[in-house]
Every structure is written in C-alpha cells, then in structure tokens.
Amino acid sequence: MTEPSTPPVFDFEQFDEATAGDIEFQHEILAEYLAEVPAILARLEAARRNGNVAATQLEAHSLKGSSLALGAAALGAAALDLEKGATDSASLEFRLDRVREEFARVEDTLRQHLNRAA
C-alpha cells in the first residue's frame, strides 16, 4: 500500500505551464499574490473574531482558488478545509493556523525563488 504523496509547497512546473514561461508575467503574478494573501489572512482573522461564517467561507474560497491556480496545492487544500469547516467553531482556530502555516511555507519558497531570479 502506497502512502499519498505530499504536494510540493509550490509546483513551479504547473505555474510555468500556466504562464507560458513568461518570466516577467510570473514575477508580477507572484508579487501580487504575496501582497494579497496577508490581506486575505487578516480578513479571515477578523471574520473568525466576529463569528462571521459567511465571510470566513468567502475568504477561504478566494484563497483556495488563487492558491490552486498558481500551484500552491497544500495551501489550497488547507483553505478548502477551512472553507468547509467554517461552521465548526471548535476547530476553526486550528484550521486557520494550518492556513497560516502553509502560507508561511509558500511565502518563504516564493521569496527565495524571486530573490534567485532577481
């Protein structure tokens, strides 16, 4: 029996295919993503604090979509888990922490990538 493989922090091959290898375009997209995700996380935290399930689901959905589209599958999966579990207040903080941790991994990976390319 094989164990499921862990997705890479960021799938650069997928990202390269999606952007047709356009390096300048890739840098623009990554910079925008890295700037926007902290704002999404702040809105998620505010929604959690206020008990706003709909806002939590909306922000998690947005993060899931952009992360999966770019190649951050583990972050996308964590955001999906948060979106689906937004009504479970007992586990909400745990789910949000997982999203934060996955973003920290993605952010570190992407910043290293961008610094190497600069």
N, C-alpha and C positions, 0 to 999 in steps of 0.2 A: 504494500500500500504506500503510495507516494503522498507526501505532505504538500498542501497547496503552496505554491511559490509566493514569496513576498514580493509585491511590486516594487520597482525601484522608486527611490524618493522622487525622481523626475525622469521621465522617459524622453531623453533628448532625440532619439530616433523618431519617435512619433511626432515630436514638436518640429523637427526638421522637415519631415514629410508634409505636415500641415501648413508650414510656411514656405514650402518650395525652396528651402535652403537659403532664403533671403536673410542674410545676417543682420542687416540694418533693421529690417522689419522685426526680426526676432528680438533684438535688443529693445526696441520700442515697446513691444508687447510685454516682455518680461519686466521692464521698468514700470509700466503701468500696472501690471499685476501685483508687483511688490509694493507699490504705493497704495493700491486699493484694498488689499486684503486686511491690513491693520484697521482700516475704517470699518470693514465688514465685521471684524472681530469686536471692535468697540460697540457696534450696533447690536451684535449678538449678546454681549455682556449687559448692555442696557436693557435689552428685551428680557433677559433672564432675571435681572434685578426687579424689573417691573411685572414679572409674571406674564408677559405678553407672548403667548404660544404662537399666534399667527405671525408675529414679527420674527420670532426665532426660526420658524419654519421657512419663511420667505428669505431671510438672510442665509440660512444654511443651504437652501436650494440654489441661491445665486453662487455661493462659494463652491458648491458641488459642481455646478455646470462649468464654471470657468476653470476650475482645477482639473477636471476630467478632460476638458477640451485641450488644455495645454500639455497634459502629460503627467500631472501630479495625482496619480491614481490613489495612493494611500490617503492623501488629504481629501480627495473627492469621496472616498469611502467613509472617512470619519465624518465628513459633512453630511453625507446621506444618513448615517447612523444618528446624527444629531437631529436632522430634519424629521426622521421617522419617530425618534424618541422624545420629541419636544414636549409631549404631554405628560411625560413621566418625570415629575419634579424631583423625585428621589435620586434619579441618575443623571439629571440634567447637567450638574456641575462636572461630573466625571466625563460626560460626553463632550462638553465644551473644553475641558482640559485636554482631551485627546486631540481635538481640532487644533488647539493652540500648539501642542507638542508637534503635531505633523507639520503645521505651518513653519515652526521654527526650523525643522529639518529641511523643508523645501527652501525656505529663505536662505539658509546657510549654503545649500547646494547651488542655488541660482546666483547668489552674490559671488561665490567662488568662480563660477562659470563666467560671469560677466567681467570679473577682475582679470581673469586669464585672457579673455578676448580683447580687453582694452589695450 
